Amino acid sequence: MADYENHHHHQHQQQQVVSRETAFQALNTIIQLHFEKTLEKKKAIDLQKKELHKLFQIFFIFLSLVFMAQSMSPRLQCRHCWIPITLLSMAHLIFYVSVAQTLRCINGFKYQRRCHKLTLGLATEKLRDMKMRLSNGGADYDTIGDEEFEIHYQEPPESYFVIFQQRG
């Protein structure tokens, strides 16, 4: 029975140990993935900001056209004002909903980007620590445990959400 337990313990220990190169490759892959995701989220934020800028331009062009049409009317009476007021109110409502949705997307991308940056930072730190230990420990340290290079997706603390609450 003791042989079985020793053999089982040895097999379990072998499954949790990987080579140094495998660990480095895994961490470098994680770093590369989260770096690319961070850049992807930055591009998505920039595209949403451009979309927001377009919304502002379209809305202000629409406003100027309505006001210009109103000012050119020779006989402007109160009963004629309700159509432009209704149009402007509807346009403002549509504009407000569009801006709110765009800002929600921007904040979501910022949150995702922050998560990827935190994960990237953790992976980079673990890789740096691992290289330091290996350089200090010598060449006989050829294997590394699974937990050494396992990086979980990081999320910012609750205090990070204060940023979005102050802007909104």
C-alpha positions as CSV (number, residue, x, y, z in Angstrom):
1,M,0.0,0.0,0.0
2,A,2.8,2.4,0.8
3,D,4.3,1.7,-2.6
4,Y,1.0,2.7,-4.3
5,E,0.8,5.9,-2.2
6,N,4.4,6.8,-3.0
7,H,3.9,6.1,-6.7
8,H,0.6,8.0,-6.7
9,H,2.2,10.9,-4.9
10,H,5.1,10.9,-7.3
11,Q,2.8,10.9,-10.3
12,H,0.7,13.8,-8.9
13,Q,4.0,15.7,-8.2
14,Q,5.1,15.1,-11.8
15,Q,1.9,16.5,-13.2
16,Q,2.4,19.7,-11.3
17,V,6.0,20.3,-12.5
18,V,6.9,21.6,-15.9
19,S,10.2,22.5,-17.5
20,R,11.6,26.0,-17.3
21,E,11.2,26.6,-21.0
22,T,7.6,25.6,-20.9
23,A,6.9,28.0,-18.0
24,F,8.7,30.8,-19.8
25,Q,6.8,30.1,-23.0
26,A,3.4,30.0,-21.1
27,L,4.1,33.3,-19.4
28,N,5.3,34.9,-22.6
29,T,2.1,33.7,-24.4
30,I,0.0,35.2,-21.6
31,I,1.9,38.4,-21.7
32,Q,1.5,38.6,-25.5
33,L,-2.2,37.8,-25.4
34,H,-3.0,40.4,-22.8
35,F,-0.8,43.0,-24.5
36,E,-2.7,42.5,-27.8
37,K,-6.1,42.6,-25.9
38,T,-5.0,45.8,-24.2
39,L,-4.2,47.4,-27.6
40,E,-7.5,46.0,-29.1
41,K,-9.5,47.6,-26.3
42,K,-7.6,50.9,-26.8
43,K,-8.5,50.8,-30.5
44,A,-12.1,50.1,-29.6
45,I,-12.2,53.0,-27.2
46,D,-10.8,55.3,-29.9
47,L,-13.4,54.1,-32.4
48,Q,-16.2,54.8,-29.9
49,K,-14.8,58.2,-29.2
50,K,-14.8,58.9,-32.9
51,E,-18.4,57.7,-33.1
52,L,-19.3,60.0,-30.2
53,H,-17.7,62.9,-32.1
54,K,-19.7,62.1,-35.2
55,L,-22.9,62.1,-33.1
56,F,-22.1,65.5,-31.8
57,Q,-21.4,66.8,-35.3
58,I,-24.6,65.4,-36.7
59,F,-26.7,66.7,-33.9
60,F,-25.3,70.2,-34.1
61,I,-25.7,70.2,-37.9
62,F,-29.3,69.2,-37.4
63,L,-29.8,71.9,-34.8
64,S,-28.3,74.6,-37.1
65,L,-30.5,73.5,-40.1
66,V,-33.7,73.7,-38.0
67,F,-32.8,77.1,-36.5
68,M,-31.7,78.4,-39.9
69,A,-35.0,77.2,-41.4
70,Q,-36.9,78.9,-38.6
71,S,-35.0,82.2,-38.9
72,M,-35.7,82.3,-42.7
73,S,-39.5,82.0,-42.2
74,P,-41.0,85.5,-42.9
75,R,-44.2,84.9,-40.9
76,L,-43.2,83.0,-37.8
77,Q,-46.2,82.4,-35.5
78,C,-46.6,80.4,-32.3
79,R,-48.6,77.7,-33.9
80,H,-45.8,77.0,-36.4
81,C,-43.2,76.6,-33.6
82,W,-44.5,73.3,-32.3
83,I,-43.2,71.2,-35.3
84,P,-39.6,72.4,-34.9
85,I,-39.8,72.1,-31.1
86,T,-41.1,68.5,-31.4
87,L,-38.4,67.7,-34.0
88,L,-35.7,69.1,-31.7
89,S,-37.1,67.3,-28.7
90,M,-37.1,64.0,-30.5
91,A,-33.6,64.6,-31.9
92,H,-32.3,65.5,-28.5
93,L,-33.8,62.3,-27.0
94,I,-32.3,60.2,-29.7
95,F,-29.0,62.0,-29.3
96,Y,-29.0,61.5,-25.5
97,V,-29.7,57.8,-25.8
98,S,-27.0,57.4,-28.4
99,V,-24.4,59.3,-26.3
100,A,-25.4,57.3,-23.2
101,Q,-25.0,54.0,-25.1
102,T,-21.6,55.1,-26.6
103,L,-20.3,56.2,-23.2
104,R,-21.5,52.8,-21.7
105,C,-19.5,51.1,-24.4
106,I,-16.4,53.2,-23.8
107,N,-16.6,52.5,-20.1
108,G,-17.0,48.8,-20.7
109,F,-13.9,48.8,-23.0
110,K,-12.0,50.8,-20.4
111,Y,-12.9,48.3,-17.7
112,Q,-11.9,45.4,-20.0
113,R,-8.7,47.1,-20.9
114,R,-7.9,47.7,-17.2
115,C,-8.5,44.0,-16.5
116,H,-6.1,43.0,-19.3
117,K,-3.5,45.6,-18.1
118,L,-3.7,44.1,-14.5
119,T,-3.3,40.6,-15.8
120,L,-0.4,41.7,-18.1
121,G,1.3,43.3,-15.2
122,L,0.9,40.2,-13.0
123,A,2.2,37.9,-15.7
124,T,5.2,40.3,-16.4
125,E,6.0,40.4,-12.6
126,K,5.8,36.6,-12.3
127,L,8.1,36.2,-15.3
128,R,10.6,38.7,-13.9
129,D,10.5,37.0,-10.5
130,M,11.0,33.6,-12.1
131,K,13.9,34.8,-14.1
132,M,15.5,36.4,-11.0
133,R,15.1,33.1,-8.9
134,L,16.5,31.1,-11.8
135,S,19.5,33.4,-12.2
136,N,20.1,33.3,-8.4
137,G,19.3,29.6,-8.0
138,G,21.7,28.3,-10.7
139,A,21.2,25.9,-13.6
140,D,20.1,22.9,-11.4
141,Y,16.6,24.5,-11.1
142,D,15.2,23.0,-14.3
143,T,11.5,22.5,-13.3
144,I,8.9,24.9,-12.1
145,G,5.5,24.1,-10.4
146,D,2.2,24.8,-12.2
147,E,1.2,27.4,-9.7
148,E,4.3,29.5,-10.5
149,F,3.1,30.4,-14.0
150,E,-0.6,30.1,-13.7
151,I,-2.1,33.6,-14.2
152,H,-5.8,34.2,-13.5
153,Y,-7.7,37.0,-15.2
154,Q,-7.4,40.0,-12.9
155,E,-10.2,42.5,-12.1
156,P,-9.7,45.9,-10.6
157,P,-10.8,46.6,-7.0
158,E,-14.2,48.1,-6.2
159,S,-12.6,51.6,-5.9
160,Y,-12.0,51.5,-9.6
161,F,-15.7,52.0,-10.3
162,V,-15.6,55.4,-8.6
163,I,-13.9,56.7,-11.8
164,F,-17.1,55.9,-13.8
165,Q,-19.4,57.3,-11.2
166,Q,-17.6,60.6,-11.0
167,R,-17.8,61.1,-14.8
168,G,-21.4,59.9,-15.3
